[in-house]
Amino acid sequence: MENTNNSREATLPDPSSPPPRSTSSSGLPSSKSKCAICLDEIRKEDGKAIFTAECSHSFHFDCITSNVKHGNRICPLCRTEWKQVPLFVDNRVPAPTFPVQTGFEDDEPLVAQSGQPSGVAAAHRQALEIKLLPQVSAVEKSVARGDFAVLVHLKAAEGVSDDNDRPETRAPLDLIAVLDVSGSMEGTKLHLLKNAVAFVIDNLGERDRLSVIAFSSGARRLFPLRLMSERGKRQAIQAVNTLVAGGGTNIAEGLKIGARVIADRRWKNPVSGMMLLSDGQDNFTLSPDYESLLPSSRIPIHTFGFGVDHDAELMHTISQVSSGTFSFIETETVIRDAFAQCIGGLLSVVVLDQVVEIECLHEEGLKISSIKAGSYRSRVSSDGRTAKIDVGDMYAEEERDFLVILEIPRCEDESMPLVKIRCVYKDAVSREIVRVESEELSIQRPREMTGEEVVSVEVDRQLNRFLVSEAMSEARVLADGGDLEGAVGVLRNRERELAETQSARARDGLCLSLSSELGALQERMSSRRMYERSGRAYA
């Protein structure tokens, strides 16, 4: 289940965030005091040349020169096509082209960091909290269970510091932004996209690096991975503001170049991520194997489906395979909020490359039958005694929940040890390998139960979450195959079953939300037109 207008519930810390840029009521930079290309103040006393176009809007002369060199002759504010441009610029500048780029080994070197940051050794020992809960606390000696659920709850610790300028605050980031600038992005969409990317740039630190790829009929890299120093930010914003919309939609080529930027970089920051935004269907690639285009290093790709015409199935697939997130941006005005949620998480990663290892403890007959881990990759050993989940990165204070389904045999002992958990990960700041183990989880095995069996509400609610997710996936497959009636039937059945669970009867907030999502998706599957417009993305 995906958010409808954001990705993760991570927000940027207010103290470290720069003040927002001045905007007009339309959401665009004010033309009275700022250059709409670099977004800096226009002041005569700065000694910078000022260019005033025939539409009466003013810009820095250097900015407009760079803009025209990239083939942009349209005013960023009023969309007037300019007939006159700076005299020393060739007025026959062609429209933007997409030259073949053969190598990307030109990333800017990282900022040197001397020694280990203070406080890191103490911080990483508490970077992760593990909590285990059984579905019930006791099972009769004579009873065998084949579907006993154990909840594995992980919670990452807070960040080391709230000071974005100190080296020990967080791990620096390599970010690749892959942006759709096809013809359908022309106008307000492109302006809002530029504004959202400028917001992302503003919130990157001087140790972070950014590279931007733009795609339409082809794709090109605007600039290599560049440190976001003050100079780097100015150059990045200026490059982004030269973008013009036009042509078709070649998502595959944009992904391909983004993957090359990641693969060919000479230096690597501890945290890496990619943001992919598109508002349309790939109309240049016939049945591509998109998974083969993803970076081999398996960095998370956070996808954003902009508007009702985007390829929701493709965006879902890319985000799931890469352990990223998918956000459906239904209305244009929330694009900046969606980007803010994503960048807020990427800038607060505390755990890297985490693997959860599960081990059965009771020696006879106890096995792991399955793992419910959503889109995270998991595997159970052939004898059913151990399992692993590839969790990947975690943001500060982020929580993850998984269910381990056990086969529990009859047992004559008074208590029965079930499982223990070991988490192995890399500390994002110190870059040390850390191992954290849970306590052993056991249940009681009385000869007879006294009273009614009490099911853990926390385990029950997470079981409901996974079952609803599976139902929505099944419904999406049926709807894509043309069986809307069958899809709605699957959702309706799951909604009825959900209402009978203990957590739902207890009016648990998550279950109420799940019920609401099931109802909303049924409405969006009421007709083929409604499903194509928003149902597929919602599912």
C-alpha positions in Angstrom: 0.0 0.0 0.0 1.5 3.3 -1.0 1.0 6.8 0.2 -1.2 9.0 -2.1 1.0 12.1 -1.8 4.1 11.3 0.0 6.7 8.6 0.5 7.8 8.2 4.1 6.7 9.9 7.3 10.1 11.6 7.6 10.3 15.4 7.8 13.3 17.7 7.7 14.3 19.1 11.1 13.3 22.8 11.2 16.4 24.0 12.9 18.7 22.9 10.1 16.4 23.8 7.2 17.0 27.1 5.5 14.2 29.6 5.3 11.8 28.9 2.4 12.2 30.9 -0.8 9.9 33.8 -1.4 7.1 32.8 -3.7 4.1 34.5 -5.2 0.5 33.3 -4.7 0.9 31.1 -7.7 3.8 29.2 -6.1 6.4 30.6 -8.5 9.3 32.8 -7.6 8.5 36.4 -7.4 9.7 38.3 -10.5 9.9 41.6 -8.6 13.2 40.9 -6.7 14.5 37.6 -7.8 16.0 36.1 -10.9 13.6 33.2 -11.9 16.6 31.2 -13.2 19.0 31.2 -10.2 16.5 32.4 -7.7 19.0 35.0 -6.3 18.1 38.6 -5.6 18.3 41.1 -8.5 20.1 44.1 -7.1 21.8 46.9 -9.1 24.3 47.5 -6.4 25.7 44.0 -6.9 27.4 45.1 -10.1 25.8 42.2 -12.1 24.5 42.9 -15.6 20.7 42.6 -15.8 18.7 41.5 -18.8 15.1 42.7 -19.3 13.2 40.6 -21.8 10.5 42.0 -24.2 7.9 40.6 -21.7 9.3 43.0 -19.1 10.7 40.3 -16.8 14.3 40.8 -15.6 17.0 38.2 -15.1 20.8 38.2 -14.4 22.6 38.5 -17.8 24.8 35.4 -17.0 21.7 33.3 -16.2 19.8 34.2 -19.3 22.9 33.6 -21.4 23.3 30.1 -20.0 19.5 29.6 -20.4 19.6 30.5 -24.1 22.7 28.4 -24.7 20.7 25.4 -23.6 18.0 26.2 -26.2 15.5 27.8 -23.9 13.8 30.9 -25.4 10.7 30.9 -23.3 10.2 33.2 -20.3 10.2 31.0 -17.1 7.5 33.2 -15.6 5.0 34.1 -18.3 5.8 31.5 -21.0 6.3 34.2 -23.7 8.5 33.1 -26.5 11.4 35.6 -26.9 12.3 37.0 -30.2 15.4 38.9 -29.0 18.1 37.4 -26.8 21.6 38.7 -25.7 23.5 39.9 -28.8 26.7 37.8 -28.3 24.7 34.6 -28.1 24.0 32.9 -31.4 20.3 33.4 -32.1 20.2 30.2 -34.0 20.7 28.1 -30.9 19.1 24.7 -31.6 16.7 22.9 -29.3 18.2 20.8 -26.6 19.7 17.6 -27.8 20.8 14.4 -26.0 24.4 13.6 -27.0 25.8 10.2 -26.3 27.7 10.1 -23.0 30.2 7.2 -22.8 31.7 7.7 -19.3 30.7 9.1 -16.0 33.9 8.8 -14.0 34.0 12.6 -13.4 32.3 12.8 -10.0 33.6 15.5 -7.7 35.9 14.1 -4.9 34.4 13.7 -1.4 35.1 16.1 1.4 37.9 14.6 3.5 36.9 13.7 7.0 39.7 13.2 9.6 39.3 10.6 12.3 36.2 9.1 13.7 33.4 11.5 14.7 33.1 12.1 18.4 30.3 10.1 20.1 30.0 7.6 17.3 31.2 4.6 19.2 28.6 5.1 21.9 25.9 6.0 19.4 26.1 2.9 17.2 25.6 0.5 20.1 22.1 1.9 20.5 21.3 2.5 16.8 18.7 -0.3 16.7 16.1 -1.7 19.0 14.7 -5.2 18.5 11.3 -6.3 20.0 9.8 -9.8 19.6 6.1 -10.6 20.3 4.3 -13.9 20.1 0.8 -14.2 18.7 -0.3 -15.8 22.0 1.7 -16.3 25.2 0.7 -19.9 25.8 -0.2 -23.0 23.7 -1.4 -26.3 25.3 1.1 -29.1 25.4 -1.0 -31.4 23.2 -1.6 -28.8 20.5 0.5 -28.3 17.4 0.2 -25.1 15.4 1.2 -24.6 11.7 0.5 -20.9 11.5 1.9 -19.3 14.7 2.9 -15.7 14.1 5.9 -13.9 15.7 6.2 -10.2 15.3 9.7 -8.8 14.7 9.7 -5.1 15.4 12.7 -2.9 14.6 13.2 0.7 15.5 16.2 2.8 14.5 17.5 5.3 17.0 17.5 9.0 16.8 20.3 10.7 14.7 23.5 11.6 16.4 22.9 15.4 16.2 20.5 18.0 14.9 23.3 20.2 13.6 23.4 19.7 9.8 26.8 21.3 9.5 28.8 19.0 11.8 30.4 16.0 10.3 29.1 13.6 13.0 25.5 14.7 12.4 24.7 12.1 9.8 26.1 10.1 6.9 26.6 12.2 3.6 24.4 11.3 0.6 24.9 10.7 -3.1 21.6 11.6 -4.7 20.6 11.0 -8.4 17.5 12.9 -9.6 16.0 11.5 -12.8 13.4 13.9 -14.1 10.7 13.7 -16.8 10.8 16.8 -19.1 8.6 15.4 -21.9 6.1 17.6 -23.6 3.3 16.8 -21.1 5.4 18.5 -18.4 5.2 21.9 -20.1 3.8 24.8 -18.1 2.9 24.7 -14.5 4.1 21.1 -14.0 7.7 22.0 -15.0 7.7 25.2 -12.9 6.6 23.2 -9.8 9.1 20.5 -10.5 11.9 23.1 -10.7 10.7 24.6 -7.4 10.6 21.2 -5.8 14.2 20.3 -7.0 15.4 23.7 -5.7 13.9 22.8 -2.3 15.8 19.5 -2.3 19.1 21.3 -3.3 18.6 23.8 -0.5 18.4 21.0 2.1 21.5 19.2 1.0 24.7 19.7 3.0 28.1 20.5 1.8 29.2 16.9 2.1 26.3 15.6 0.0 26.5 15.2 -3.8 23.8 15.6 -6.4 23.6 14.7 -10.1 20.5 15.4 -12.3 19.4 13.5 -15.3 16.6 14.9 -17.6 14.8 12.7 -20.0 12.2 13.1 -22.8 12.7 11.4 -26.2 16.3 10.8 -25.0 18.2 11.5 -21.8 21.1 13.5 -20.7 23.0 14.3 -17.5 22.8 17.9 -16.6 25.9 17.7 -14.4 28.1 15.1 -12.7 27.8 14.2 -9.0 28.7 17.5 -7.5 29.2 18.6 -3.9 26.4 20.8 -2.6 28.6 23.6 -1.4 27.2 27.1 -1.9 28.8 27.3 -5.3 27.6 23.8 -6.2 24.0 24.7 -5.2 24.0 27.8 -7.3 25.3 25.9 -10.3 22.8 23.1 -9.8 19.8 25.4 -9.5 20.9 27.3 -12.6 21.2 24.1 -14.5 17.8 22.8 -13.4 16.2 26.1 -14.4 17.5 25.7 -18.0 15.2 22.7 -18.5 12.5 23.0 -21.1 9.7 20.5 -21.8 9.3 18.8 -25.1 9.3 15.4 -26.9 8.3 11.9 -25.8 8.9 9.8 -22.6 11.9 7.5 -22.5 12.0 6.4 -18.9 14.3 3.5 -19.7 17.0 5.8 -21.0 16.7 8.0 -18.0 17.1 5.0 -15.7 20.0 3.7 -17.7 22.0 6.9 -17.4 21.1 7.2 -13.7 22.5 3.7 -13.1 25.7 4.6 -15.0 26.3 7.6 -12.8 26.0 5.4 -9.8 28.1 2.6 -11.2 30.9 4.7 -12.7 31.5 7.1 -9.8 35.1 7.0 -8.4 34.1 7.9 -4.9 31.1 6.8 -2.8 29.3 8.5 0.0 27.9 6.1 2.6 24.3 6.7 1.6 23.0 6.6 -1.9 19.5 7.1 -3.4 17.7 7.9 -6.6 14.6 9.9 -7.2 12.6 9.1 -10.4 9.7 11.3 -11.4 7.5 10.9 -14.5 4.0 11.9 -15.5 3.5 9.5 -18.5 4.0 6.1 -20.1 7.3 5.1 -21.7 6.5 5.5 -25.4 10.1 4.7 -26.7 10.8 1.3 -25.2 8.8 -1.8 -26.1 8.5 -4.3 -23.2 11.8 -3.4 -21.6 13.4 -5.4 -18.8 13.5 -2.5 -16.4 15.1 -4.5 -13.6 18.2 -4.9 -15.8 18.5 -1.1 -16.0 18.6 -0.6 -12.2 22.0 0.0 -10.5 23.8 -3.2 -9.7 24.6 -1.8 -6.3 20.9 -2.0 -5.5 20.4 1.5 -4.2 16.8 2.5 -3.3 14.9 4.2 -6.0 12.1 6.4 -4.8 9.6 6.8 -7.6 7.0 9.6 -8.1 4.0 9.1 -10.3 2.9 12.6 -11.3 -0.7 13.0 -12.3 -3.2 10.4 -13.6 -1.4 9.4 -16.8 1.8 8.0 -15.3 2.7 4.3 -15.5 1.8 3.2 -12.0 2.7 -0.5 -12.6 6.2 0.4 -13.7 6.7 2.9 -10.8 5.5 0.3 -8.3 7.8 -2.4 -9.8 10.9 -0.2 -9.8 10.4 1.0 -6.2 9.7 -2.5 -4.9 12.6 -4.2 -6.6 15.0 -1.6 -5.4 13.6 -1.4 -1.8 12.5 2.2 -2.5 9.1 3.9 -2.1 6.4 4.9 -4.6 4.4 8.1 -4.2 1.3 8.9 -6.2 1.2 12.7 -6.7 -2.4 13.2 -7.7 -2.4 17.0 -7.6 0.4 19.2 -8.9 0.7 21.3 -5.8 1.9 18.5 -3.5 5.0 17.6 -5.5 7.3 19.6 -3.2 5.7 17.9 -0.1 6.4 14.5 -1.6 10.0 15.4 -2.3 10.4 16.8 1.2 9.2 13.5 2.7 11.7 11.6 0.6 14.7 13.8 1.2 14.0 14.1 4.9 14.4 10.3 5.2 17.6 10.1 3.0 19.2 12.8 5.1 18.7 10.9 8.4 19.9 7.4 7.5 21.5 5.7 10.6 21.5 2.0 9.6 22.9 0.7 6.3 22.7 -2.7 4.5 20.9 -4.3 7.4 20.2 -8.1 7.3 17.9 -9.7 9.9 18.9 -13.3 10.8 16.2 -15.5 12.5 17.1 -18.8 14.3 14.8 -21.4 15.7 15.7 -22.5 19.3 13.6 -25.6 20.2 15.3 -28.6 18.8 12.5 -30.9 17.7 9.9 -30.1 15.2 10.0 -26.3 15.3 10.3 -24.8 11.8 9.9 -21.5 10.0 7.2 -22.0 7.4 7.2 -18.5 5.8 8.2 -14.9 6.3 5.8 -12.0 5.7 8.2 -9.1 4.7 6.3 -7.3 2.0 8.6 -6.2 -0.8 11.8 -6.9 1.2 13.6 -10.0 0.1 13.6 -12.9 2.5 14.6 -16.6 2.3 14.1 -19.6 4.5 16.7 -22.4 4.8 15.8 -25.8 3.3 15.4 -27.3 6.8 13.3 -24.4 8.0 15.5 -23.7 11.0 16.8 -20.3 9.9 15.8 -17.4 7.7 17.1 -14.0 6.6 15.5 -10.7 5.6 17.3 -8.1 3.6 16.1 -4.9 5.3 18.6 -2.4 3.8 18.8 1.1 5.2 16.8 2.7 8.0 16.2 6.3 8.8 16.4 7.8 12.3 13.4 6.7 14.4 12.0 4.6 11.5 10.2 1.4 12.4 9.9 -1.8 10.5 7.6 -4.8 11.2 7.9 -8.4 9.9 6.1 -11.6 10.7 7.7 -15.0 11.1 5.2 -17.8 10.7 6.2 -20.9 12.7 5.2 -24.5 12.8 5.0 -25.4 16.5 5.0 -29.0 17.5 3.5 -30.7 20.6 5.7 -30.3 23.6 5.8 -31.8 27.1 8.0 -29.0 28.5 6.5 -26.3 30.7 8.0 -23.6 28.4 9.2 -23.6 24.9 11.9 -21.4 23.4 10.9 -20.2 19.9 13.4 -17.9 18.1 16.1 -15.3 18.6 17.0 -12.5 16.2 20.4 -11.1 15.1 20.6 -7.9 13.1 23.8 -7.2 11.2 24.3 -3.7 9.7 26.8 -1.0 9.0 26.6 2.1 11.1 25.9 5.0 8.7 28.2 7.5 10.4 31.1 5.4 11.8 30.8 2.8 8.9 31.6 0.0 11.4 29.8 -3.4 11.2 27.5 -3.8 14.1 25.7 -6.9 15.4 22.7 -6.6 17.7 21.0 -9.7 19.2 17.5 -9.9 20.7 16.6 -11.9 23.8 15.2 -15.4 23.3 11.5 -15.5 22.8 9.6 -18.3 24.6 6.0 -19.3 25.2 4.4 -21.3 28.0 3.1 -24.8 27.3 0.5 -25.6 30.0 -1.4 -28.9 30.1 -4.7 -27.1 29.9 -5.6 -23.5 29.1 -7.6 -21.6 31.7 -9.8 -18.9 30.3 -10.1 -17.6 26.8 -7.0 -17.4 24.6 -5.8 -13.8 24.4 -4.3 -12.8 21.0 -1.7 -10.0 21.0 -3.3 -6.9 19.4 0.1 -5.8 18.1 0.7 -9.1 16.3 -2.9 -9.2 15.0 -2.8 -5.7 13.6 0.4 -6.4 11.7 -1.0 -9.7 10.4 -4.0 -7.6 9.1 -1.6 -5.2 7.4 0.1 -7.9 5.4 -3.2 -9.7 4.5 -4.7 -6.4 3.3 -1.6 -5.7 1.3 -1.8 -9.1 -0.3 -5.5 -8.6 -1.1 -4.7 -5.3 -2.8 -2.0 -6.8 -4.9 -4.3 -9.7 -5.9 -7.0 -7.2 -6.8 -4.6 -5.1 -8.9 -3.7 -8.2 -10.9 -7.3 -9.0 -11.6 -8.2 -5.4 -12.5 -5.2 -5.1 -14.9 -6.6 -8.3 -16.5 -10.0 -6.7 -17.0 -11.8 -8.4 -14.1 -12.9 -5.4 -12.1 -15.8 -7.3 -10.6 -13.5 -10.0 -9.3 -11.0 -7.4 -8.0 -13.8 -5.7 -6.0 -14.9 -9.1 -4.7 -11.4 -9.8 -3.3 -11.3 -6.4 -1.5 -14.8 -6.8 -0.2 -14.1 -10.3 1.3 -10.9 -9.0 2.9 -12.8 -6.0 4.4 -15.3 -8.4 6.0 -12.6 -10.6 7.4 -10.7 -7.6 8.7 -13.8 -6.5 10.6 -13.9 -9.8 12.6 -10.4 -9.6 13.9 -9.6 -8.8 17.5 -7.6 -5.6 16.7 -10.5 -4.3 14.5 -13.0 -5.0 17.2 -10.8 -3.0 19.6 -11.0 -0.1 17.1 -7.3 -0.2 16.5 -6.2 2.9 14.4 -4.2 0.9 11.9 -7.1 -1.4 11.2 -9.5 1.5 10.7 -7.0 3.0 8.2 -6.8 -0.4 6.4 -10.6 -0.6 6.2 -10.7 2.9 4.8 -8.1 2.1 2.1 -10.0 -1.0 1.1 -13.2 1.0 0.7 -11.4 3.8 -1.3 -9.8 1.3 -3.7 -13.2 -0.4 -4.3 -14.6 3.0 -5.3 -11.6 3.5 -7.7 -12.3 0.1 -9.2 -16.0 0.9 -9.8 -15.4 1.5 -13.5 -12.6 1.0 -16.0 -12.2 4.7 -16.5 -12.0 5.4 -12.8 -9.4 2.6 -12.4 -7.2 3.8 -15.2 -7.4 7.4 -13.9 -6.4 6.8 -10.3 -7.2 3.2 -9.1 -4.0 1.6 -10.5 -1.8 4.1 -8.8 -3.7 3.9 -5.5 -3.4 0.1 -5.4 
